[in-house]
Structures are given as structure tokens and as C-alpha cells.
Amino acid sequence: VAISGNLVPYHTDNFEAGIAKIGYFVQTPDSTTSVSFDNIPDEKSMESIDKVSILGYKIGNHLVAKKSDIQTVSATTESNTSVGNKNYIVYPVNFVDDRSNPYTKAEMLKKIFCDPSCSDSLRSYYRDQSDKKINISGQVANAWIQSPFKEDDMCNSKGLDDLTAWVKQKYPIGFTSSSTDGVIFIFPPGNCDYGGRGTIGGHPSFAWIPEFDLRVLSHEIGHNLGINHASTLGKDCLTDLFCSDVDEYGDKADPMGRDLSDLNGPHLRHLGILPISMVKFTDQGGTFTVHKLGSGLFPELIRLRVAEDGYWFIEYRANRSGYNSNITYKLGAGVLLHSAGARRFNTYLFDVFDHDPVFRDGDSISVRDFKVKQLSHDA
């Protein structure tokens, strides 16, 4: 069979092991079909694709295809804008070997959709990060759904995909309503090795949450809004283009890393929160001043082109909200330097100093023909 639609990646996030498994769906207005390839495609090439036509064998709600059978219809654009109202429906689901209802409807409503008076809800987090440009709202199902699946079925992609298809068949309105931007599944705490799984974009987007806390929710909904992981590059990466000194979730100053904190500059720009008018774009060397994120002074972010589709981002971070309170980085002492692509790839924070990744006056980083040095800063 041939399926044409939007190619939607997803990440299954094992935070403790530092491993992200990537998979793909093809979405049409009427269906979401998971896709397995004969060998793992190159993530960078796949994530530059938007609309595809894929020829393969369909087994239930699953398509098996060769990588060579992907035909690109259109590519992603450089910028993603995720501001606006985002309406979610939440399904709490339990299993034949675990019929527990660990969270009440009131607790889930408070943790996800609590009004602006709350400081620890998903809604308040993205409201604060976006200066009220992103508003997350929605509803929670009245009761826990008793699925026919076992808890361990949720430890693999096929089980999650089968459960998603089963819930959609029983409660189609939440999946097909034009007003639904995303669907969140909440599970009882289990023994699977991942904290959450989320699609990168999609309409509707999906998030599967076995660890029901704000850290995991903010991470997976960050995927839904269109951003990837906040990683770090170690010292080996200064000299080795193919270095392995990479921590997938290493950036402690971004929720797309391993900890709950404010969003970094490249992610703020990618989401459309930081206006393009506040970014200094350059492919030339020079001496520049960058102002603190959220200051309203130009520029709040510097983007330096270092490759055809690669950039360095320089940001100066202050504690814009209380989410940075537990971060060990000495924010405010200097800038942070990230490497990132133009589309939805990871951001990579250079973590190469003997202290934390924050520059101090006189610190510099050199990679091949490029060098960034902090001359001075104002606290």
C-alpha cells in the first residue's frame, strides 16, 4: 500500500540512561500510522522532511517499508511557530494487571491545566516561558480507561501504538475534533525504562506519560510544540567532528534536557516566542553585545552561521522565572554557547570548561575556524 501524509517523528525518552529512541508516524486527516523501516534512517535527513509518500506493507495500524521507498513531497521550513492556544484532551489509562487509579481527575486537571494562579502546572510553565504567548487548555476524561493491555505492553512502541489505536476506536471524538491540538495519555507508574514519549509536532500531537510530573510533562509537550532535545558537547568535540562526548539530555538549563528549567534561546526562537526582531543574524566575525533574555533589548540572541545548515547561538541568561532555582550553572556570569541546525534538530550546549558551561570573562571556545570569547559582562 502507499500512504501519503505528514511525517511525524517521536522520541521515547529514557532520561536515566541518556538514550532517546526515535520513531515515525505518517499522519493523514483521518489516521495516524506508525512506520518501521528496514534499516534506521539518518535522523538529520528525515527531520528535514515534512510531507511524504511511502510504499510498504500494512499490518494493522503499522506500515513496514524500506527507507528507499520514502518519497519526499515537501521539506520543513526553517522556523516553527507554536504560539497560540493549544487544546489537549487527556486520557488516563490503566491495564489488566494494574487497575490502579493513582491520580484523581482533580489532581490531573491541576497539574496540567491549572489557571494562572498555579506555579507548578504545565499551563503555567508554558505561559511563563512564552510571556503568555502559549496557552495550554483542555479537559481530562471523567474516569480511568480500563484497557485490555498489560503494563509491560507499554514498554515497546508496538504496544503504545496498539493502545493509541484502541483508545481512538473507543473515543474517536478526542482524536478527530478540529479543536483538539494534542492527546495526552497518563499511565500508572510502571517498570518501563522510559519517562515519556512525545511526537515532534503532529496534528493531533501525542504524549504518553508514565512518570506524571511537571519535568516530564514539560519535556514531552515541548516535543509536541516542535522542539528536540537540549544536549551537551564535551571537550573532545572541540577537535573531533564525529566525537562521542555528547550527552543527549545534558543541558541542565532547558527542560528538553534532563531537568526542569527555563527554555534556552534557540528553543525560544524556534517556538516563535523570541521574535525574529530580537535576534542578531551574522556570518561575519566581530565584537557584539548580547542582552539578557527577556530584557526587551536588542539583541537577546546572536546567531552565527558556521556551516551551510549549522549555527552557533549565543545567549545571556538571567533567572527569568523560578524554574532556574535548582540549576547549578552560574547563570548571569556570562553567556552560553549552543550549536544547532535551522530546523528541529537538537541544541548542543558547549560544556567544555573546568567550571560549568557558563562563560566567564576571558573564557573562549575555538572549533576549527571559529572562536567565541567573552570580553566582559554586566551582572
MARMARKOL-405886 format. One record per residue (C-alpha): z negated, x negated, y. Coordinates in pm, whole numbers, padded with zeros to 5 digits, always signed. Each point is the difference from the previous one (the first is absolute). Example, Ala and Ser with C-alpha at 12.3 -4.5 7.8 and 13.67 -1.06 7.14 Angstrom:
<nodes>
NODE       Z       X       Y
NODE  -00780  -01230  -00450
NODE  +00066  -00137  +00344
</nodes>
This chain:
<nodes>
NODE       Z       X       Y
NODE  +00000  +00000  +00000
NODE  +00043  -00101  +00362
NODE  -00269  +00064  +00260
NODE  +00049  -00046  +00371
NODE  -00283  +00008  +00250
NODE  -00254  -00204  +00192
NODE  -00138  -00309  -00175
NODE  -00380  +00011  +00039
NODE  -00204  -00303  -00112
NODE  -00364  +00026  -00098
NODE  -00281  -00252  -00047
NODE  -00273  +00014  -00264
NODE  -00282  -00199  +00157
NODE  -00241  -00207  -00208
NODE  -00211  -00136  +00284
NODE  -00245  -00197  -00214
NODE  +00270  -00193  -00186
NODE  +00222  -00030  +00307
NODE  +00298  +00152  -00182
NODE  +00238  +00263  +00133
NODE  +00243  +00162  -00242
NODE  +00307  +00151  +00160
NODE  +00203  +00291  -00132
NODE  +00259  +00242  +00132
NODE  +00080  +00369  +00033
NODE  +00322  +00168  +00101
NODE  -00070  +00305  +00215
NODE  +00231  +00293  +00064
NODE  -00093  +00319  +00187
NODE  -00092  +00156  -00336
NODE  -00136  -00281  -00216
NODE  -00181  -00333  -00024
NODE  +00121  -00208  -00296
NODE  -00158  -00327  -00110
NODE  +00241  -00284  -00081
NODE  -00034  -00291  -00243
NODE  +00247  -00287  +00007
NODE  +00114  -00227  -00281
NODE  -00147  -00292  +00193
NODE  -00219  -00010  +00308
NODE  +00215  +00008  +00316
NODE  -00064  -00239  +00284
NODE  -00252  +00179  +00219
NODE  +00139  -00128  +00328
NODE  +00354  +00116  -00079
NODE  -00125  +00338  -00126
NODE  -00220  +00066  +00301
NODE  +00295  -00034  +00233
NODE  +00159  +00303  -00171
NODE  -00050  +00358  +00114
NODE  +00246  +00238  -00165
NODE  +00136  -00078  -00348
NODE  +00209  +00137  -00282
NODE  -00124  -00106  -00346
NODE  +00167  +00049  -00336
NODE  -00231  +00002  -00301
NODE  -00157  +00189  -00289
NODE  -00246  +00276  +00087
NODE  -00299  +00057  -00225
NODE  -00211  +00288  +00129
NODE  -00084  -00083  +00361
NODE  +00085  -00367  -00051
NODE  +00325  -00189  +00054
NODE  +00080  -00322  -00186
NODE  +00271  -00207  +00166
NODE  +00148  -00345  +00037
NODE  -00052  -00182  +00326
NODE  +00376  -00038  +00017
NODE  +00035  +00381  +00001
NODE  -00160  +00034  +00346
NODE  +00248  +00086  +00271
NODE  -00130  -00033  +00356
NODE  +00097  +00293  +00218
NODE  -00188  -00113  +00311
NODE  -00253  -00265  +00100
NODE  -00334  +00033  +00176
NODE  -00015  -00049  +00372
NODE  -00210  -00272  +00157
NODE  -00264  +00227  +00148
NODE  -00201  +00279  -00158
NODE  -00173  +00257  +00219
NODE  -00288  +00181  -00165
NODE  -00175  +00151  +00300
NODE  -00054  +00374  +00021
NODE  -00167  +00267  -00212
NODE  -00031  -00075  -00373
NODE  -00092  +00296  -00219
NODE  -00145  -00074  -00346
NODE  -00100  +00213  -00294
NODE  -00272  -00138  -00228
NODE  -00027  +00074  -00372
NODE  -00320  -00109  -00177
NODE  +00087  -00043  -00368
NODE  -00218  -00071  -00304
NODE  +00077  -00064  -00368
NODE  -00063  +00133  -00349
NODE  -00248  -00281  -00069
NODE  -00159  +00018  +00348
NODE  -00045  +00349  +00145
NODE  -00233  -00123  +00273
NODE  +00032  +00120  +00359
NODE  -00146  -00303  +00181
NODE  +00084  +00117  +00353
NODE  -00032  +00345  +00152
NODE  +00276  +00152  +00208
NODE  -00220  -00042  +00306
NODE  -00047  -00373  -00072
NODE  +00374  -00055  -00042
NODE  +00081  +00194  +00316
NODE  -00251  -00210  +00193
NODE  +00119  -00336  -00137
NODE  +00370  +00075  +00057
NODE  +00042  +00258  +00276
NODE  -00325  +00004  +00199
NODE  +00052  +00080  +00367
NODE  -00024  -00270  +00269
NODE  -00380  +00016  +00004
NODE  -00002  -00195  -00329
NODE  +00026  -00378  -00001
NODE  +00059  -00058  -00371
NODE  +00283  +00234  -00096
NODE  +00365  -00078  -00066
NODE  +00100  +00219  +00291
NODE  -00234  -00172  +00245
NODE  +00109  -00345  -00122
NODE  +00370  +00055  +00073
NODE  -00081  +00192  +00317
NODE  -00193  -00302  +00129
NODE  +00258  -00255  -00116
NODE  +00290  +00189  +00155
NODE  -00165  +00096  +00330
NODE  +00034  +00363  -00116
NODE  +00371  -00037  -00082
NODE  -00052  +00074  -00372
NODE  -00178  +00320  -00095
NODE  -00076  +00051  -00370
NODE  -00082  +00356  -00100
NODE  +00022  +00216  -00309
NODE  -00184  +00190  -00267
NODE  -00182  -00061  -00328
NODE  +00051  +00218  -00308
NODE  -00287  +00243  -00055
NODE  -00093  -00136  -00344
NODE  +00049  -00302  -00223
NODE  +00316  +00031  -00207
NODE  -00066  -00039  -00374
NODE  +00296  -00202  -00120
NODE  +00110  -00039  -00365
NODE  -00001  -00379  +00035
NODE  -00255  -00262  -00102
NODE  -00163  -00232  +00250
NODE  +00171  -00305  -00151
NODE  +00340  +00166  +00049
NODE  -00046  -00072  +00370
NODE  -00012  -00375  -00066
NODE  +00380  -00025  -00018
NODE  +00290  +00117  +00212
NODE  +00139  +00240  -00260
NODE  -00331  +00187  -00022
NODE  -00025  +00029  +00378
NODE  +00360  +00117  +00023
NODE  -00051  +00258  -00277
NODE  -00314  +00134  +00168
NODE  +00182  +00025  +00335
NODE  +00283  +00197  -00161
NODE  -00251  +00227  -00180
NODE  -00192  +00080  +00321
NODE  +00326  +00065  +00184
NODE  +00106  +00248  -00269
NODE  -00330  +00190  +00027
NODE  -00039  -00017  +00379
NODE  +00353  -00047  +00141
NODE  -00072  +00126  +00352
NODE  -00190  -00316  +00094
NODE  +00299  -00213  -00099
NODE  +00287  +00206  +00133
NODE  -00138  +00129  +00331
NODE  +00182  -00153  +00295
NODE  -00335  -00027  +00179
NODE  -00147  -00234  -00266
NODE  +00043  -00367  +00089
NODE  -00210  -00140  -00286
NODE  -00190  +00078  -00318
NODE  -00328  -00172  -00096
NODE  -00145  +00007  -00351
NODE  -00373  -00068  -00034
NODE  -00136  -00104  -00343
NODE  -00353  -00047  -00133
NODE  -00099  -00369  -00007
NODE  +00153  -00155  -00313
NODE  +00072  -00320  -00185
NODE  +00355  -00074  +00119
NODE  +00054  -00338  +00163
NODE  +00142  +00126  +00329
NODE  -00168  +00145  +00306
NODE  +00290  +00216  +00114
NODE  +00374  +00055  -00007
NODE  +00215  +00110  +00293
NODE  +00365  +00053  +00078
NODE  +00143  -00193  +00292
NODE  +00129  +00291  +00199
NODE  +00165  +00293  -00174
NODE  +00008  +00368  +00080
NODE  -00230  +00107  -00128
NODE  -00187  -00327  -00041
NODE  -00251  -00038  -00284
NODE  -00337  -00171  -00040
NODE  -00208  -00019  -00319
NODE  -00367  -00082  +00067
NODE  -00246  -00090  -00280
NODE  -00228  -00186  +00245
NODE  -00086  +00265  +00257
NODE  -00109  -00194  +00308
NODE  +00139  -00061  +00346
NODE  +00114  -00355  -00081
NODE  +00231  +00119  -00278
NODE  +00108  +00315  +00184
NODE  +00098  -00191  +00314
NODE  +00196  -00251  -00212
NODE  +00197  +00251  -00206
NODE  +00071  +00228  +00295
NODE  +00114  -00313  +00185
NODE  +00262  -00032  -00273
NODE  +00092  +00366  +00047
NODE  +00051  -00063  +00371
NODE  +00238  -00284  -00084
NODE  -00185  -00333  +00000
NODE  -00045  -00263  -00272
NODE  -00278  -00245  -00073
NODE  -00181  -00238  +00231
NODE  +00012  -00330  -00188
NODE  -00097  -00359  +00081
NODE  +00179  -00333  -00030
NODE  -00200  -00312  -00083
NODE  +00054  -00364  +00093
NODE  +00258  -00066  -00274
NODE  +00232  +00247  +00171
NODE  +00031  -00227  +00303
NODE  +00218  -00239  -00200
NODE  +00119  +00199  -00302
NODE  +00242  +00287  +00062
NODE  -00070  +00136  -00351
NODE  -00376  -00055  +00009
NODE  -00240  +00188  -00224
NODE  -00293  -00031  +00241
NODE  +00028  +00369  +00086
NODE  -00269  +00269  -00016
NODE  +00160  +00346  -00023
NODE  -00297  +00171  +00168
NODE  -00143  -00303  +00177
NODE  +00010  +00115  +00365
NODE  -00352  +00123  +00073
NODE  +00102  +00125  +00344
NODE  +00224  +00283  -00121
NODE  -00059  +00296  -00237
NODE  +00318  -00090  -00189
NODE  -00192  -00305  -00116
NODE  -00322  +00024  -00197
NODE  -00238  +00127  +00269
NODE  -00032  +00286  +00246
NODE  +00074  -00116  +00354
NODE  +00235  +00057  +00291
NODE  +00375  -00020  -00059
NODE  +00172  -00328  +00086
NODE  +00261  -00031  +00273
NODE  +00314  +00004  -00219
NODE  -00123  +00314  -00178
NODE  -00080  +00169  +00331
NODE  +00354  -00073  +00113
NODE  +00158  +00108  -00329
NODE  -00180  +00334  +00009
NODE  +00115  +00063  +00354
NODE  -00358  -00011  +00135
NODE  +00059  -00310  +00210
NODE  +00292  +00081  +00232
NODE  +00299  -00230  -00002
NODE  -00059  -00044  +00372
NODE  -00320  -00193  -00083
NODE  +00175  -00257  -00224
NODE  +00148  -00329  +00122
NODE  +00311  -00077  -00207
NODE  +00125  -00357  -00002
NODE  +00200  -00245  -00204
NODE  -00073  -00283  +00241
NODE  -00292  -00237  +00031
NODE  -00224  +00004  +00303
NODE  -00350  +00058  +00132
NODE  -00112  +00362  -00019
NODE  -00303  +00211  +00074
NODE  -00097  +00279  -00242
NODE  -00256  +00262  +00096
NODE  -00251  +00173  -00224
NODE  +00127  +00290  -00211
NODE  -00085  +00323  +00174
NODE  -00033  -00161  +00343
NODE  +00307  +00171  +00145
NODE  +00120  -00335  +00138
NODE  +00342  -00145  -00088
NODE  +00042  -00147  -00251
NODE  -00246  +00109  -00266
NODE  +00213  -00154  -00276
NODE  +00252  -00285  -00010
NODE  +00282  +00004  -00255
NODE  +00177  -00331  -00058
NODE  +00312  -00004  -00216
NODE  -00019  -00283  -00254
NODE  +00270  +00114  -00247
NODE  +00281  +00254  -00025
NODE  -00242  +00270  -00115
NODE  -00331  -00177  +00050
NODE  -00244  -00013  +00289
NODE  -00333  -00139  +00111
NODE  -00231  +00241  +00176
NODE  -00275  -00124  +00231
NODE  -00286  +00234  +00085
NODE  -00333  -00031  +00180
NODE  -00259  +00233  -00146
NODE  -00317  +00147  +00143
NODE  -00228  +00250  -00168
NODE  +00197  +00308  +00103
NODE  -00223  +00222  -00215
NODE  -00296  -00028  -00231
NODE  +00212  -00070  -00307
NODE  -00004  -00375  +00066
NODE  -00380  -00021  -00009
NODE  -00018  -00148  -00351
NODE  +00288  -00247  +00038
NODE  -00099  -00366  -00025
NODE  +00294  -00120  +00214
NODE  -00103  -00110  +00349
NODE  +00228  +00247  +00174
NODE  +00026  -00065  +00372
NODE  -00007  -00379  -00041
NODE  +00378  -00018  -00012
NODE  +00322  +00134  -00143
NODE  +00106  +00093  -00351
NODE  +00343  -00105  -00130
NODE  +00187  +00219  -00248
NODE  +00332  -00042  -00177
NODE  +00190  +00320  -00078
NODE  +00343  +00151  -00044
NODE  +00157  +00261  +00220
NODE  -00028  +00286  -00247
NODE  -00287  +00109  -00225
NODE  -00090  -00331  -00162
NODE  -00351  -00146  -00014
NODE  -00156  -00169  +00299
NODE  -00122  -00354  -00080
NODE  -00289  -00138  +00203
NODE  -00009  -00380  +00017
NODE  -00342  -00097  -00141
NODE  +00027  -00377  +00017
NODE  -00288  -00121  +00214
NODE  -00331  -00133  -00130
NODE  -00163  +00286  +00189
NODE  +00131  +00359  -00012
NODE  +00365  +00089  +00083
NODE  -00076  +00049  +00370
NODE  +00141  -00279  +00221
NODE  -00240  -00198  +00214
NODE  +00115  -00179  +00316
NODE  +00205  -00302  -00109
NODE  +00077  +00136  -00349
NODE  +00366  -00005  -00105
NODE  +00214  +00101  -00297
NODE  +00334  -00165  -00080
NODE  +00248  +00126  -00260
NODE  +00332  -00179  -00018
NODE  +00153  +00020  +00351
NODE  -00256  +00238  +00147
NODE  -00340  -00066  +00152
NODE  -00262  +00225  +00159
NODE  -00288  -00154  +00196
NODE  -00281  +00178  +00185
NODE  -00058  -00157  +00339
NODE  -00284  +00216  +00132
NODE  -00150  +00346  -00016
NODE  -00214  +00243  +00197
NODE  -00281  +00162  -00194
</nodes>
